[in-house]
Amino acid sequence: MTNAINACADKGCTTPVTLHAGWTDPHRRLRVLVHDQAPGLPALRTATPDEEHGRGMHLISTGSAAWGICTHGPSGGKATWFELGEH
């Protein structure tokens, strides 16, 4: 959520960042989706120990059962999603 808010603030987005969460069938994983209109895609990278930023996608990739980025849909922008629960 913080990555999306910061990206939108930096790029001058006027639409809100949205968060959706729900259980997948059969209710074993919680799927969280964050949507924003900022141009560009988030990147998975390795931050140096003294950097204040750059760890968001790494945390998502290592702490979730599944994750991804979608760029399709009626409103444009992108959605970053992840699932928590059984692997």
Secondary structure, DSSP 8 states (H G I E B T S, - for coil): -HHHHHHHHHHT--S--EEEEEE-TTS-EEEEEEEE--SS--------TT-SS--HHHHHHHHSSEEEEE--STT-SEEEEEEEE--
